[in-house]
Each structure stands twice: as C-alpha cells, then as structure tokens.
Amino acid sequence: MKLAALALLGALVLPPALASSPTPSPDSTQLIEQGSYINADGTSVHRPAHTRSGRAPAGASARCRDGSYSFSKHRSGTCSRHGGVALWLDSARRPAPQQ
C-alpha cells in the first residue's frame, strides 16, 4: 500500500520531463534546416527539418507530408506548416493525444 502511494505521489510531483524517459536529441549535423521553438510546455523543440540521408533522425516523432521530420512532443499542431502528418513514427516515441 505504501509503495503504491509513493508511486502515485512521484507521478504527481515529478515534472513530465523527469517522469518519463528522455527523447533523444536530433543530430543537427544531419539536419538541413536548423532552429527551434518553445512548445506549450515551455520546452525548446527542434523545428521540423529535412535530413541529409532522408532517414528519420533520432528523436523524430513524425514525418511530415513535405518530407521533413517533426520533433513535436504533442499531436496538436504537429507538421501544421509542413502539409500535416504523413506518418507517426515508432509508437514508443509517438506523442500521446492531448486531453
């Protein structure tokens, strides 16, 4: 019982970035476009970018319809200026729906 209460308390107290596993950062040398934005959580996120290899970079959550890769942490607005989402990548990295 005490263990369950501690786990619940930890989930409520820890910020989401500490409560979940970290998302790998993209290797910016492999990305054509550079830059970042601050998301709704106040976290800096790499802007959608095309890769030199054409393959999905580390930390990408979706491939946009224009061929760029998004690093969005939330579904809302992902690839919004890039034609929308063509494909959500790896379900373990896929952003959870916002409620």
C-alpha positions in Angstrom: 0.0 0.0 0.0 2.8 2.4 0.9 4.6 1.6 -2.3 1.6 2.4 -4.4 1.1 5.7 -2.5 4.7 6.7 -3.1 4.4 5.8 -6.8 1.3 8.0 -7.1 3.0 10.8 -5.3 6.0 10.6 -7.6 3.8 10.7 -10.7 2.0 13.8 -9.4 5.1 15.7 -8.1 7.7 15.0 -10.8 7.6 17.2 -13.9 6.7 15.2 -17.1 10.3 15.6 -18.4 11.6 13.8 -15.3 8.8 11.3 -15.0 9.3 9.8 -18.5 12.3 8.6 -20.4 14.0 11.5 -22.3 13.6 11.8 -26.0 16.9 11.6 -27.9 18.1 14.9 -29.3 18.5 15.1 -33.1 22.0 15.2 -34.5 21.8 18.7 -36.0 24.7 18.0 -38.4 22.4 15.5 -40.2 19.5 18.1 -40.5 19.3 20.6 -43.3 17.2 23.2 -41.5 18.1 24.5 -38.1 16.2 26.3 -35.4 13.9 25.6 -32.5 10.7 26.8 -30.9 9.2 26.8 -27.4 6.3 24.4 -27.1 3.2 24.7 -24.9 5.1 23.0 -22.0 7.9 25.7 -22.2 10.4 23.2 -23.7 12.7 24.0 -26.6 11.9 21.7 -29.5 13.8 21.5 -32.8 11.8 22.8 -35.7 10.7 20.3 -38.4 13.7 19.6 -40.7 14.7 17.5 -43.7 17.6 15.1 -43.2 20.7 14.7 -45.4 20.1 11.0 -45.6 16.3 11.0 -46.0 16.0 8.7 -43.0 14.2 9.5 -39.7 16.6 11.2 -37.3 16.9 10.4 -33.6 14.0 12.0 -31.6 11.7 12.4 -34.6 8.0 11.8 -33.7 6.5 12.2 -37.2 7.3 12.5 -40.9 5.5 15.5 -42.4 3.9 15.4 -45.9 6.6 17.7 -47.2 9.2 15.1 -46.3 10.6 16.9 -43.2 10.7 15.3 -39.8 8.9 16.7 -36.7 10.2 16.5 -33.1 6.9 17.6 -31.6 6.1 16.4 -28.1 2.3 16.8 -28.7 0.0 15.8 -31.5 -1.7 19.2 -31.7 0.0 21.3 -34.4 2.5 18.7 -35.5 3.6 19.4 -39.1 1.0 22.2 -39.3 3.1 24.3 -41.7 4.5 21.2 -43.5 1.4 19.8 -45.0 0.3 17.8 -42.0 1.5 14.4 -40.6 2.2 11.8 -43.3 3.3 9.1 -40.7 3.6 8.9 -36.9 6.9 7.2 -36.2 7.6 4.4 -33.7 4.7 4.1 -31.3 7.1 4.3 -28.3 8.0 7.9 -29.4 4.6 8.9 -30.7 3.1 11.8 -28.8 0.1 10.9 -26.7 -3.2 12.6 -27.6 -3.9 15.7 -25.5 -6.9 15.6 -23.3 
